[in-house]
Amino acid sequence: MSTRELDRVGASMYFSEARTMIGLLLAEIEKIAEASADWVKQHAIADAQARVESHDDFSHETFGNALNAQVNRQFEVYVAFGALLGYWARLSLLFHPASRDAWTKRRGELLREVFLLEDDTLLANRSFRDAWVHFDERLDDAFRDGRLGNRLIFVTHERASDATRNSVLVVDVEALELHYYPQRGRRAEAGSR
């Protein structure tokens, strides 16, 4: 194996990769924000219909359309988070390689220096990505611990705290926060605005 030093040409490949991943991350964040805003709007419409006191004032069509729109936005948020985490992982590994190879570790150090990143950036924290990728293990833990009520739930900010008691992954759609268990029995949050 070569011990060739990273030069400008080689570094440009890594810079291009980082720029692409950052652009893709920002695009997914925008999709999440747009879907979140519409989810909140549809939630308010459905909630208003649910609170109508007179049966004559209740619109099954309005209520049903709002609930269906919420489900569609939830799907969009979920898909966007999956894509975002793929891009996040690639960016994370550029700056904070998991490899024990000395050359690869040095490449990560050099890129952090050039991009003026500390060694303990948010990109170095892989707990959310791990919780997402190893979701089966989080389900196992929740079931064994007797706290499995929902595998995934989308809620308003006021319901987020309660939802975390019996849900493996909680998406606070208003605050754009994710509540999850990164390791057995420990609650965490990621992705707040």
Steps between C-alpha positions, in 0.01 A plus 500: 500500500620848414594756764454784255425835667176677429567770240286778352354281228409229748366753748275648231316166476425509871396866484263423213353209694451716810339778297264253332401336828442840665280607208300178517463531878367853463252386233367227732474746789294728275269210409456418868422862587241529221331170589505595868330834436223334300462224762446765770244676279312176429513403869333830589227440241432146625511615862254781430260252337536258792404778742185603313207468740219478249478194275369725224819709511731197476636425152603141447668602176705780659594280794594204280698712255697660784584161655604360162718804434665456841583137422646603164717768664616250763611268222688787333675587829594137561639453148692829520656399833611170350669678210644766732662234716664338200657831404582572866683168530713568194585850622570372849740237370686756290581713805492232772600170339411181686798321347801421717725544197759772574478658154121523520513646851751760381276586204215571745729719709614696195146555378390621844794741503417638157128534582583646844309224682570392855560132572170471688260650244140387473613298198713288735188397695351197327243414767197611298621330185564185701154517658347535153704225337470263797133572554431129538717500813309800638174310441650198679597715799159670515315169487721333762475805729119510471487850351397416144185692412598657168796425284472845343268789574465852359374753755459866577752657736264487797465121468867418438601450862213261575550312174861414586389276786369224275637577157827391349529802270303822549492771235402837646378645173461856628847534655663269244650293781551127509492315829658156495695244700861499378595217735299273721302712746642843417280767336652752259396773259625606161410736222351796680466818296 
